[in-house]
Amino acid sequence: MSTHSPYDIGVKMKKLYETENEYANYAIYADGCFRRFFEEAKKQLWYKNTLFILMSDHSHESYKPHDLYEPANHKIVFMLCGDVIKNEYKGTKISKIGSQTDMAATLLPQLGIKADEFKWSKNLFNPYTSEFAYYSFEEGLGWVRPGGYFTYHYPLKRYFQLNISDSTIINRDSLLREGKSYLQEVFQDYLDK
């Protein structure tokens, strides 16, 4: 919680960046906490048999000039680490478009467990998995696919951004239709339960 306002961690901390917002300083503090955690964990008997999953619940506005609504401002960490990972996979970066909901269908099959009950989750290790991500913000939503994305603002009833970077992959109408359809299905599933 050190990276959340009011940035009260109970210890005095020297500000490393006077010109940055407080978030950057406390992110450095959080990194130090992770380092100390792993240093201690490595001393434990269970360490060599443990898969560590690090995933943030949301992104944060940073010093980078990303618009609040664009996908770059909503990227999150999803990292697997530990001695249980085979050497040939260590350091591998998967750059598929996905979201937090994909953690279940990505990890469970690796453990020999079916992920069928997580119908809104997809396996990012599967090379045939369709790439997409839905994200929301206080008054709207975003939909991301290879080749394009859009963000929609509910109170203004308009698209803030509609970006088609590769028209050979996707066009405007199919991008909007996919995003709307996904959200309609998610909400209908929720209402039916």
URMO-V669113 format. One record per residue. N is the residue number from 0. RES is the residue in three letters. SS is DSSP state (a for helix, b for strand, c for the rest). NEAR is the number of other C-alpha atoms within 8 Angstrom. D_FIRST is the distance of its C-alpha to the first C-alpha in Angstrom with 2 decimals. Layout:
# URMO-V669113
n: {N,N}
res: {RES,RES}
ss: {SS,SS}
near: {NEAR,NEAR}
d_first: {D_FIRST,D_FIRST}
This chain:
# URMO-V669113
n: {0,1,2,3,4,5,6,7,8,9,10,11,12,13,14,15,16,17,18,19,20,21,22,23,24,25,26,27,28,29,30,31,32,33,34,35,36,37,38,39,40,41,42,43,44,45,46,47,48,49,50,51,52,53,54,55,56,57,58,59,60,61,62,63,64,65,66,67,68,69,70,71,72,73,74,75,76,77,78,79,80,81,82,83,84,85,86,87,88,89,90,91,92,93,94,95,96,97,98,99,100,101,102,103,104,105,106,107,108,109,110,111,112,113,114,115,116,117,118,119,120,121,122,123,124,125,126,127,128,129,130,131,132,133,134,135,136,137,138,139,140,141,142,143,144,145,146,147,148,149,150,151,152,153,154,155,156,157,158,159,160,161,162,163,164,165,166,167,168,169,170,171,172,173,174,175,176,177,178,179,180,181,182,183,184,185,186,187,188,189,190,191,192}
res: {MET,SER,THR,HIS,SER,PRO,TYR,ASP,ILE,GLY,VAL,LYS,MET,LYS,LYS,LEU,TYR,GLU,THR,GLU,ASN,GLU,TYR,ALA,ASN,TYR,ALA,ILE,TYR,ALA,ASP,GLY,CYS,PHE,ARG,ARG,PHE,PHE,GLU,GLU,ALA,LYS,LYS,GLN,LEU,TRP,TYR,LYS,ASN,THR,LEU,PHE,ILE,LEU,MET,SER,ASP,HIS,SER,HIS,GLU,SER,TYR,LYS,PRO,HIS,ASP,LEU,TYR,GLU,PRO,ALA,ASN,HIS,LYS,ILE,VAL,PHE,MET,LEU,CYS,GLY,ASP,VAL,ILE,LYS,ASN,GLU,TYR,LYS,GLY,THR,LYS,ILE,SER,LYS,ILE,GLY,SER,GLN,THR,ASP,MET,ALA,ALA,THR,LEU,LEU,PRO,GLN,LEU,GLY,ILE,LYS,ALA,ASP,GLU,PHE,LYS,TRP,SER,LYS,ASN,LEU,PHE,ASN,PRO,TYR,THR,SER,GLU,PHE,ALA,TYR,TYR,SER,PHE,GLU,GLU,GLY,LEU,GLY,TRP,VAL,ARG,PRO,GLY,GLY,TYR,PHE,THR,TYR,HIS,TYR,PRO,LEU,LYS,ARG,TYR,PHE,GLN,LEU,ASN,ILE,SER,ASP,SER,THR,ILE,ILE,ASN,ARG,ASP,SER,LEU,LEU,ARG,GLU,GLY,LYS,SER,TYR,LEU,GLN,GLU,VAL,PHE,GLN,ASP,TYR,LEU,ASP,LYS}
ss: {c,c,c,c,c,c,c,c,c,c,c,c,c,c,c,c,c,c,c,c,c,a,a,a,a,a,a,a,a,a,a,a,a,a,a,a,a,a,a,a,a,c,c,c,c,c,a,a,a,c,c,b,b,b,b,c,c,c,c,c,c,c,c,c,c,c,c,c,c,c,a,a,a,a,c,c,c,b,b,b,b,c,c,c,c,c,a,a,a,c,c,c,c,c,c,c,c,c,c,a,a,a,a,a,a,a,a,a,a,a,a,c,c,c,c,c,c,c,c,c,c,c,c,c,c,c,c,c,c,c,c,b,b,b,b,b,b,c,c,b,b,b,b,b,b,c,c,b,b,b,b,b,b,c,c,c,c,b,b,b,b,b,b,b,c,c,c,c,c,c,c,a,a,a,a,a,a,a,a,a,a,a,a,a,a,a,a,a,a,a,a,a,c}
near: {4,11,9,7,6,4,11,7,5,4,5,4,4,4,6,5,7,6,4,9,7,7,11,10,12,11,10,8,9,10,8,8,8,8,8,8,8,8,8,8,8,8,7,7,5,6,11,9,8,9,10,7,8,8,9,8,6,7,9,6,8,8,5,5,5,9,6,6,10,12,9,6,12,11,8,9,7,9,7,8,10,11,10,9,9,7,5,4,7,8,4,5,4,6,4,6,10,9,9,8,8,13,11,12,14,13,9,11,10,7,6,6,7,6,10,6,4,8,7,6,11,12,12,12,7,6,5,4,9,4,9,10,10,10,9,8,7,4,8,10,11,14,12,12,11,10,11,13,14,15,14,12,12,8,5,5,7,7,9,9,9,10,7,11,6,9,8,6,7,12,9,8,6,8,13,9,8,8,10,8,8,8,8,8,8,8,8,8,8,7,6,5,4}
d_first: {0.00,3.79,5.39,5.50,8.43,9.55,7.91,8.71,8.09,11.52,13.45,15.78,15.24,18.09,17.54,18.86,19.53,21.07,22.00,18.74,16.15,13.16,11.05,13.41,13.17,9.46,9.90,12.62,10.69,8.50,12.02,13.43,11.25,12.54,15.93,16.11,15.15,17.95,20.31,20.18,20.34,23.45,25.19,24.96,27.86,25.83,24.30,27.36,27.32,23.69,22.41,18.79,17.27,14.38,13.68,11.24,11.40,12.34,13.32,12.96,15.88,16.76,19.76,21.81,24.21,23.28,24.13,21.33,23.21,24.45,23.35,22.28,19.43,18.25,18.39,15.75,15.53,17.54,18.64,20.73,21.48,23.38,26.97,27.93,28.03,31.64,32.46,33.90,30.60,28.36,27.27,28.30,26.64,27.22,27.22,28.05,26.59,24.38,21.26,18.73,21.56,23.55,21.63,23.81,27.13,26.30,25.35,27.51,30.84,30.00,29.99,33.19,31.60,32.63,30.05,32.58,30.73,27.91,30.24,27.74,26.53,28.48,28.96,27.95,30.10,33.16,35.11,36.59,33.40,33.37,30.70,28.77,25.40,24.63,21.58,21.04,19.74,20.15,23.91,24.99,24.85,25.55,27.78,28.12,31.03,32.77,34.86,33.12,30.50,30.37,28.02,29.25,28.46,29.51,30.38,32.49,33.89,33.94,32.63,30.56,31.11,33.52,33.82,36.31,36.21,38.69,41.27,42.77,39.74,39.00,40.50,39.21,40.62,39.38,35.84,35.73,37.46,35.05,31.92,33.58,34.94,31.66,29.97,33.09,33.14,29.47,29.99,33.38,31.99,29.40,32.23,34.55,32.38}
